[in-house]
């Protein structure tokens, strides 16, 4: 692993609370002993090296970007016999690292060091602070200038190795410890075990544990947490049972946290309740870290009822407890509850941290409430989080979801150091608000400046922009890039490609992408079915629906909706009715308004108005709006004024009339010769608009010169088309100042404004 890439990734890592894992990802590391076994209180003394031992560090030109760690170790030369007393400085040890990255380096840089203590302390502080790459540079650089590491030095280096997840460094240190006779030190042994597990080699950690004589509680904790880290939950519980057999009841916070994670990973609620009872029995339920882990354990089951109950019952809580509960509510799409919980947290005297503020901003984005969003923005500024990228990115997304593009762009432009997430959020804001072309221009600016390589999220956003504007050529280019960059391994990218190709009318290409997906999910099937449906290939959509039934993928309500839409577009009424019945009877899925509206539209288009009216009559309140609107359109299509009138009365009663249905009903009256009724319907809508303060819609038609405008006005003035008088308005051409004729016709594909 290249250290430059690692440092770059660390700098751009999203801000998050270290307790905000689904199973409470507690940042425990066995390399860092608990307070009662701190290396500061009992520092391990370095062994005296044999007189003939040589440290192979001379001649090392250390550059982690150009030489692998194995090469660095193999190039060690010799230093003085005492080894441990080489004179160096922190600047020599650390190299010319990025300024401002680590405070420990800034404090010690340039200070002469005559022993190993200051070097080891710097490595340990860097590793504990999360600056793993710098810690490794300090470690190898220390050996280069002739300072021999002791056991505490190796603990810090192994802690950095665990954070990096690179197995090469632990293996090198393991060999060095064996050669230097440091492997018998329990601190080094435990740190080795922990680093092997955190680097994805739990079996090596287990083998190392088996070689130890009388391992202490810290070593047991390292093994249990390492197994949990690698998803070996049952094995972790077995080790815990052995621990209880060896030590009896263990009153250790770290042990309890690891066990709650293991119980949550097993997915057994009874096991979780047993772990909870055990924590109460040994008196650890008053520790805030344990209560947070217990809360995370229960939240892992996705039960809002259990989560609320446990949250209210826990004896102690802190900001982590509140933010964990907020995160769970966000996952359950309970945005309004997040706002209420935030208010309750402030009333309880708990000061929100940056994570809590980001979550509240995300809740406002879900609600689309810009008023509350601005208040949240004010709080973020007041609390000093406005300069942090995660907060800025969440605010950009929030303003975009609230439709306030100007505020989103202003915030984006005022951000000095933008990340890829910032650019993606702003591009997505344009796409979601119907300005896909502006989003593409912003992306082009980012690429022109050569700032970032796009990731899967950015690529999906760009593909959605292609979906909105129907840019097939650009979609082809992005498709090629996704193969070139390896982003084709991400299912969301391929699923979006299927949707874009389907929208552009290239169903064959969409199916080719669908066939290339090795492990399809429900979204893949649903998107392909919809692509067939919107392109009039209902038979293939039904065939794919039946094929999905034979596969292991479970069909959801979206699957049935897309299949019904395909049947409706292709006139497969009998197939659609059969699928609708199977959805209710076999799958037990309650039809939503879209399902009902789709089946009514299908029957009405086919002229089966009685059946359509029967289905629509089963709905009530505003749930049946789509159904009655569909029946209204079907009645007009087949010239049945009675059905159209009945459906229109239902829609009027539900107060969901819009301009399109006013036009449809007035057209129906006009087609049957009832011009008075047609005019009265339009008058009702005009009166409603005046009372509500809503402006009428209008469209623009530009002419190249005054003569064309005058001729067009003379031709259209005072005439009636399809029972509707043409509404003429005027605007000024931005360039020529020419009057613009604006006919208000639903049959003309002009841009509407204010409708």
Secondary structure, 3 states (H helix, E strand, C coil): CCHHHHHHHHHCCCCCCCCCCCCCCCCCCCCCCCHHHCCCCCCCCCCCCCCCCCCCCCCCCCCCCCCCHHHHHHCCCCCCCCCCCCCEEHHHHHCCCCCCCCHHHHHHCCCEECCHHHHHHHHHHHHHCCCHHHHHHHHHHHHHCCCCCCHHHHHHHHHHHHHHCCHHHHHHHHHHHHHCCCCCCHHHHHHHHHHHHHCCCHHHHHHHHHCCCCCCHHHHHHHHHHHHHCCCHHHHHHHHHHHHHHHCCCCCHHHHHHHHHHHHHHCCHHHHHHHHHHHHHCCCCCCHHHHHHHHHHHHCCCCHHHHHHHHHHCCCCCHHHHHHHHHHHHHCCCHHHHHHHHHHHHHCCCCCCHHHHHHHHHHHHHHCCHHHHHHHHHHHHHCCCCCCHHHHHHHHHHHHHCCCHHHHHHHHHHCCCCCHHHHHHHHHHHHHCCCHHHHHHHHHHHHHHCCCCCCHHHHHHHHHHHHHHCCHHHHHHHHHHHHHHCHHHCHHHHHHHHHHHHHCCCHHHHHHHHHHCCCCCHHHHHHHHHHHHHCCCHHHHHHHHHHHHHCCCCCCHHHHHHHHHHHHHHCCHHHHHHHHHHHHHCCCCCCCHHHHHHHHHHHHHCCCHHHHHHHHHCCCHHHHHHHHHHHHHHHHHCCCHHHHHHHHHHHHHCCCCCHHHHHHHHHHHHHCCCHHHHHHHHHHHHHHHHHHCCCCCECCECCCCHHHHHHHHHHHCCCEECCEECCCCCCECCCCCCECECCCCCCCCCCCECC
